[in-house]
Amino acid sequence: MKLNSHIAVAANPDLMFHTHVKPLSVEVSGEASLEIATGTIHAALAEIPASFAIPFMPPHRRRVMVASIGPFDVRIHPAQASIRAFGVRIGGVLGTGDGATANTHVQGKCRLEIDLTGEMPGRILKAAVEGVFEE
């Protein structure tokens, strides 16, 4: 037995939402201060020789200076960096009185169509129909 079926469903939902929020207090604040000060810093490093040993030379001439590093000298005179303190303050209440209210209205249209086709052996259909009528 062959089955053909067509199902059509149409809907038109209409929804209304209502939201009520109590008064909400808001407060934001911030402060900052940075200060760096230094006196005289003096660092000195003398010359550093780099030598190389030659094994077949006489002992008093065996070490030969091939390079030198330095001298280094670092000086920091009085330095000062400062960011003065600043402040930001924001305070208030959102939705004074009875609070804040929001309404939302949603409309939608839906349409659904289903086509069903199939085959069913006659004896299964016959057994299903007989089972329904026996109850």
C-alpha positions as CSV (number, residue, x, y, z in Angstrom):
1,M,0.0,0.0,0.0
2,K,1.4,3.4,-0.9
3,L,0.9,6.4,1.3
4,N,0.9,10.1,0.3
5,S,0.3,12.8,2.8
6,H,0.6,16.6,2.9
7,I,0.7,18.6,6.2
8,A,0.5,22.4,6.3
9,V,0.9,24.3,9.6
10,A,0.7,28.1,9.8
11,A,1.2,30.2,12.9
12,N,1.2,33.9,13.8
13,P,2.7,34.3,17.2
14,D,2.3,37.7,18.9
15,L,4.4,38.1,22.1
16,M,4.7,41.0,24.5
17,F,7.5,41.3,27.1
18,H,7.5,43.7,30.0
19,T,10.6,44.3,32.1
20,H,10.9,46.4,35.2
21,V,14.3,47.1,36.9
22,K,14.6,48.8,40.3
23,P,16.9,51.9,40.6
24,L,20.5,50.9,40.2
25,S,23.3,53.0,41.8
26,V,26.6,53.4,40.0
27,E,29.9,54.6,41.5
28,V,33.3,54.6,39.8
29,S,36.4,56.1,41.3
30,G,40.2,56.1,40.7
31,E,43.4,57.8,41.8
32,A,47.1,57.5,40.9
33,S,50.4,59.0,41.9
34,L,53.9,58.1,40.8
35,E,57.2,59.8,41.8
36,I,60.8,58.7,41.1
37,A,63.8,60.7,42.3
38,T,67.4,59.8,42.4
39,G,70.7,61.4,43.4
40,T,74.1,61.0,41.8
41,I,74.9,57.5,40.8
42,H,78.5,57.0,39.5
43,A,80.0,53.7,38.4
44,A,83.4,53.2,36.9
45,L,85.0,50.0,35.5
46,A,88.7,50.0,34.6
47,E,90.1,48.6,31.4
48,I,89.8,44.8,31.1
49,P,92.6,43.2,29.0
50,A,92.0,40.1,26.9
51,S,95.2,38.1,26.5
52,F,96.2,35.0,24.5
53,A,98.9,32.5,25.5
54,I,101.3,31.2,22.9
55,P,102.8,27.9,24.2
56,F,106.0,27.8,22.2
57,M,107.1,31.3,23.3
58,P,109.5,32.0,26.2
59,P,107.7,32.3,29.6
60,H,108.0,36.0,29.9
61,R,106.6,36.6,26.4
62,R,104.1,33.7,26.4
63,R,101.0,36.0,27.2
64,V,100.2,38.5,24.5
65,M,97.4,41.1,24.9
66,V,95.2,40.9,21.9
67,A,92.3,43.2,22.9
68,S,90.9,45.3,25.8
69,I,87.4,46.1,26.9
70,G,86.7,49.4,28.7
71,P,87.0,51.6,30.5
72,F,83.4,52.1,31.4
73,D,81.9,55.1,33.2
74,V,78.2,55.5,34.1
75,R,76.9,58.7,35.7
76,I,73.4,59.6,36.6
77,H,72.9,63.1,37.7
78,P,69.8,64.1,39.7
79,A,66.8,62.7,37.8
80,Q,63.2,63.3,38.7
81,A,60.0,61.9,37.2
82,S,56.6,62.5,38.8
83,I,53.0,62.1,37.9
84,R,50.8,64.0,40.3
85,A,47.8,62.5,41.9
86,F,44.6,62.7,40.0
87,G,41.2,61.5,40.7
88,V,38.1,60.6,38.7
89,R,34.8,60.0,40.5
90,I,31.5,59.2,38.8
91,G,28.5,58.5,40.9
92,G,24.8,58.4,40.3
93,V,21.6,56.4,40.1
94,L,20.1,54.8,37.0
95,G,16.4,54.6,36.8
96,T,15.5,57.1,39.6
97,G,12.0,57.0,41.1
98,D,10.2,53.8,40.2
99,G,13.1,52.4,38.3
100,A,13.5,51.6,34.6
101,T,10.8,50.0,32.4
102,A,11.2,48.3,29.1
103,N,8.6,46.9,26.8
104,T,9.2,44.6,23.8
105,H,6.7,43.5,21.3
106,V,7.6,40.6,19.0
107,Q,5.6,39.5,16.0
108,G,6.4,36.6,13.8
109,K,4.8,34.5,11.0
110,C,5.6,30.9,10.5
111,R,4.6,28.5,7.7
112,L,5.6,24.8,7.6
113,E,4.7,22.3,4.9
114,I,5.6,18.7,5.0
115,D,5.0,16.1,2.2
116,L,5.2,12.5,3.2
117,T,5.3,9.6,0.8
118,G,6.0,6.0,1.5
119,E,5.0,2.3,1.2
120,M,3.7,0.0,3.8
121,P,2.9,-3.7,3.4
122,G,-0.8,-4.3,3.5
123,R,-0.7,-6.8,6.3
124,I,1.1,-4.3,8.7
125,L,-1.6,-1.7,7.9
126,K,-4.3,-4.3,8.4
127,A,-2.9,-5.3,11.8
128,A,-2.6,-1.7,12.9
129,V,-6.2,-0.9,11.9
130,E,-7.5,-4.1,13.6
131,G,-5.5,-3.2,16.8
132,V,-7.1,0.2,16.9
133,F,-10.6,-1.1,16.5
134,E,-10.2,-3.9,19.1
135,E,-9.3,-1.3,21.9
